[in-house]
Amino acid sequence: MRIGLLTEGGYPYVGGEGGVWCDRLVRGLDGHEFDVYAFSAGQAQEDAGWVELPPQVRRVRTAPLWAAEEDGVVHGRRARRRFTEHYGELAAALCTSAQPGAAEKPGTAEADRFANALHGLAELARDEGGLVAALRSEHAVRALERACRAPGARRAAREARVSDLLTVADHLERALRPLSLDWYEEDGLGAVDLCHAASGGIAALPGLLARHFFGVPLLVTEYGVRLRTHYLTRPDASPAVRSLLAAFHGLLTAETYHAASYLVPGNAHARRWQERCGADRTKLRTIHPGLDATPFARFGEDRRAEEREKSAKREKQEKPETREHAEPHTLVWLGRVEPARDLVSLLHAFAEVRAAEPGTRLRIVGRPSGPEGEAYLGHCRALAAQLFPDEADGPHAVGRNPVSFEELGGPGAETSADVHAGATVTVLSSVVEGFPVGLIEAMFCGRATVSTDVGAVVEVIGGTGLVVPPRNPRALAEACVSLLRDPERRARLGAAARARALELFGVEQNVAAFRGLYLETVARTPVRRPVLDGDGDPQPFAAPAEAHVPGHWTEPTPRAVPTWAVETPEPVTETVR
């Protein structure tokens, strides 16, 4: 089978979102061929290069959506008329569509209008060689303005100013850049048996066009729902900009969900969001991300014997009054440093843990995420210095703060397995979380965990760890102290966590699930070959014309059965006496 893998800002580049699981998937399915079609996230990502590709990757084609050069295509009068018509229809769908996924789903009329306009623009780009200049032209802005001022447009669209129209037109130009690519040929995406989009949104757009032009089935994986991300972005934009952009991404998501043969959420949290955004439940197949358990195997197997030995030793030698002289405990937090991880609550919780267990230490291991993360890390360092002034044994000794801020690959070139191996308890304090990979790594190491109840945490942890409400330092501290004081419970939870992780979140389970889904998708897809007659000549009218017209009305409906053919039971009457 030949798979067209569609990625955005990830595989095959060295750094990027989703690159690791894509690499594991490709390497695990060595019986298939892969053509990778990738959008890069920036110049720095392109300069970093690609990961080492396995032999089953036969072709890689990339496109930088963060920058688009003029293609030199000058449209004639007829092409300009076609562009204005299709772009105007797309803009009209944005101005009249309800907010999808929030309170109600987009209507069928708006969805069909958007799909027809999108496919019309794609056909124009294919015929003329590109749309870069047209999407940046004054014709696009004027078409958007006419749609906003037309009768029936929503209030937010009618109130759009010129600056708002320019902002929306610029965003649409960036989002529609995939239409101008030369990927949609018989020897390109037309040659694959299945398109697999590694995320929703713009990454799935080439898959939509491959399905439109060649009938290639589409499979979409979402470990984080892109539409939800778009709802949470641009908080400082005007209501008109937010409304129009939300309508665009909502309609694009609705069309993707409608066209896809299957949707693959990575967890129940993402699945609920997909259903809220209009996904058909019959198309949903949950497949958890697969992690390689090999780097954590040694620590996970050694942990149970180590905990039993420590427990027995403490029961024999340790007395309540000498407990403070026992081996110090270590709490570990591992992840990206950003406000959503709520390290402030963790530090306040650790102050209470330190008061109950004076020898405990806290390791915060991770790098800041962008400029906002840098500022947040500085704030957390200052808070730690304020909460835990340097402690010293005497007037001439140097104090040591119980909180350390570190990065992976620091002293001793530590890996995430090394960090979790040195933890007594692994802590997650986030207020926003998707799929908690760090928790699974701790589970592979056989560590007990304390986590906040966000995202897919409960789904991952099950009954193998403690879960507390987010933004509640006292509850977080009490859960940590309860585990620090009970080594037998830690060992029991750690062993159960490792068994659960190996059963549900190994890379083998992920690869096997996708292998079966690939086969099921292709088996349900009609063969894309022309129908031939007895002499081997194609039959031009073998398929009805309406099968090629986009629109939700083309979906098969149950055949009507005449009433005389329906067997109805005779009513049973009772005699009342």
C-alpha positions, -999 to +999 in steps of 0.1 A: +000+000+000+012+035-008+005+061+019+006+099+014+015+112+049+005+149+053+023+168+081+025+204+093+055+216+112+067+181+121+079+150+104+104+147+086+120+177+102+143+172+132+121+193+155+084+199+154+050+188+167+041+152+161+073+142+144+082+115+169+050+095+166+051+099+128+086+085+127+076+055+149+045+049+127+065+049+095+092+027+108+067+003+123+048-001+090+078-012+069+055-033+047+040-001+032+055+027+011+052+063+023+052+096+003+056+124+028+041+158+020+052+183+047+046+219+055+075+235+074+070+258+103+099+283+097+133+289+084+150+276+116+132+243+112+143+239+076+179+248+085+178+220+112+172+194+085+154+161+085+156+130+107+171+099+092+144+084+070+138+046+067+139+030+032+101+027+030+099+066+026+101+068-012+095+105-017+095+137+004+079+169-009+079+201+013+064+235+011+070+266+033+036+280+042+053+306+064+065+324+032+052+324-003+070+340-033+051+355-062+045+327-088+044+351-117+009+339-128-011+367-144-048+358-148-067+368-178-102+383-178-120+349-177-097+336-149-102+367-129-140+363-132-137+327-120-116+337-091-139+365-080-169+342-082-154+314-062-137+337-036-169+356-032-188+324-026-163+314+000-164+348+017-203+347+017-202+313+034-180+328+062-203+358+066-235+338+068-223+307+087-232+301+123-203+296+147-196+259+143-187+238+173-197+264+198-235+265+200-246+249+167-231+232+137-227+249+103-258+244+081-257+222+051-262+251+027-232+270+041-211+238+042-219+230+005-213+266-005-179+266+012-169+232-003-179+242-038-160+275-035-129+257-021-129+231-049-136+258-075-105+278-063-084+245-064-095+238-100-087+273-110-052+271-094-046+238-112-057+252-146-039+285-143-008+275-123-014+292-089-034+317-069-007+335-049-011+369-067-049+366-069-053+359-032-032+390-025-050+412-049-075+440-044-101+418-060-100+394-030-104+423-005-133+438-024-150+404-027-147+399+010-161+434+016-191+428-006-199+396+013-197+414+046-221+441+034-245+418+017-280+411+031-280+382+054-245+387+067-240+383+105-237+414+126-200+409+134-193+406+097-213+438+088-193+458+114-159+448+099-137+478+092-111+481+064-083+470+087-103+440+097-109+430+061-072+433+053-064+411+083-089+384+073-078+385+037-041+381+047-050+351+069-071+335+041-042+340+017-019+321+041-044+293+048-052+288+010-015+286-001-018+248-004-042+253-033-013+266-055+010+237-050+019+212-078+011+182-056-022+173-073-011+154-103-014+117-113+022+111-103+017+130-071-011+126-046-031+109-073-007+079-071-012+071-034-038+046-021-046+066+010-039+101+024-031+102+062-031+137+077-011+138+109-033+167+121-064+186+112-066+221+097-043+232+069-024+198+070-055+180+059-062+204+030-041+185+004-059+154+014-093+171+007-080+180-028-066+146-035-100+132-026-117+157-048-095+153-079-087+115-076-111+100-051-082+091-027-096+082+008-086+104+036-077+095+072-072+123+098-054+119+131-059+146+158-041+143+191-051+180+197-081+194+179-070+223+158-104+240+157-103+243+195-069+260+192-082+285+167-111+294+191-085+302+218-062+323+196-062+360+187-079+371+219-070+408+212-084+408+177-117+427+169-150+408+170-152+408+132-118+392+127-125+366+153-159+358+139-148+355+103-117+334+111-136+311+134-161+306+106-134+298+081-117+272+103-150+258+115-162+253+079-128+238+069-130+214+099-166+205+090-156+197+054-126+177+066-147+157+090-173+151+063-148+140+037-126+118+059-132+081+058-121+079+095-111+103+122-086+092+147-085+110+180-056+102+203-077+102+235-112+105+248-107+143+255-099+149+218-128+126+208-153+147+228-140+179+212-143+163+177-179+153+184-186+189+197-171+203+165-195+181+143-177+148+138-198+118+130-194+092+158-194+063+133-162+076+118-143+079+151-115+054+160-095+063+192-058+053+189-035+063+217-001+077+207+026+050+209+057+055+230+088+034+229+092+017+263+127+005+257+146+035+273+125+030+305+126-007+308+156-010+331+143+016+355+108+001+355+120-035+363+144-024+390+119-001+408+098-028+424+127-046+440+141-013+451+109-001+468+105-035+486+140-033+499+136+003+511+103-005+527+116-035+547+147-015+558+126+014+571+102-009+589+131-024+608+154+005+615+133+037+612+116+052+643+091+080+642+114+104+660+143+098+636+123+100+604+138+133+594+172+117+591+160+092+564+170+094+528+155+126+513+125+124+489+125+140+455+095+153+436+100+157+398+082+179+374+091+175+337+078+194+307+078+227+288+079+257+310+049+279+302+020+295+322-004+267+313+018+243+334+010+263+365+044+260+382+033+287+406+007+264+422+033+237+423+058+259+442+031+269+467+022+233+472+058+223+477+060+249+505+034+228+524+052+196+514+084+209+527+068+218+560+054+183+564+085+165+550+115+188+556+140+167+536+120+167+504+135+183+472+118+195+440+133+192+406+117+213+378+132+200+345+123+216+312+130+244+288+109+276+284+085+277+255+092+309+236+095+345+251+064+340+272+080+309+287+113+327+294+094+354+314+074+328+332+106+309+342+121+340+356+090+346+377+091+311+390+128+314+399+120+345+419+091+329+436+112+299+446+139+322+460+112+340+480+095+308+493+126+289+501+155+312+512+189+294+511+192+271+540+226+266+558+237+244+587+258+271+603+269+308+599+299+298+577+281+272+555+267+278+520+229+273+518+212+253+492+177+259+478+154+228+478+141+237+444+162+233+413+155+244+378+172+222+352+171+212+315+174+178+299+208+170+288+224+189+317+248+173+342+255+138+332+236+142+299+203+131+316+174+118+295+138+119+306+142+082+317+171+093+340+150+121+355+120+099+362+142+072+376+155+096+403+120+106+414+102+095+444+069+109+430+063+125+396+041+156+396+019+172+369+004+206+378-011+218+345-043+237+341-044+229+303-031+196+291-037+174+260-021+140+261+003+138+290+034+121+275+055+129+306+031+109+328+033+079+305+071+081+307+069+081+345+045+051+343+070+032+322+095+038+349+071+024+375+068+058+394+038+068+414+022+101+401+002+130+414-016+149+386-043+176+381-075+166+366-072+182+331-072+170+295-067+132+291-050+128+325-076+106+341-079+085+309-041+079+310-037+074+347-068+053+354-065+041+390-027+040+391-021+075+405-036+103+425-056+131+407-065+164+423-083+195+410-063+221+391-052+254+408-054+238+442-020+238+459-033+224+492-048+193+475-017+188+455+005+190+486-017+166+506-016+140+478+022+143+475+027+140+513+004+109+514+026+091+489+059+103+504+049+088+537+037+055+523+064+036+504+043+004+500+015+024+483+040+041+460+054+007+450+020-007+444+008+022+423+041+023+404+038-013+394+002-009+384+011+022+364+039+004+345+016-025+337-011-001+324+014+018+302+028-013+287-007-026+279-022+006+264+005+031+253+033+011+237+043+018+201+034-018+191-003-012+199-003+021+180+013+006+149-010-024+149-041-002+152-031+020+123-022-011+102-057-025+106-073+009+100-053+014+067-065-019+054-101-013+065-101+022+048-087+009+015-110-021+016-141+001+018-129+024-010-140+017-046-112+009-070-101+041-087-099+027-123-119+035-154-147+011-162-139-009-194-162-026-218-157-060-234-132-047-259-111-030-232-123+005-241-134+029-213-171+035-208-175+073-203-210+071-187-205+041-164-207+063-133-236+088-129-227+125-133-241+133-098-215+111-082-189+138-091-209+168-079-198+179-044-224+183-018-240+166+012-271+157-008-252+131-027-250+108+003-269+076-001-303+075+016-323+044+026-344+031-003-381+038+002-402+007+006-439+009-006-464+005+022-480-025+006-447-044+008-443-038+046-456-066+067-477-051+095-490-073+124-527-074+129-538-056+160-548-077+189-581-068+204-595-077+238-631-080+247-639-059+277-666-075+299 
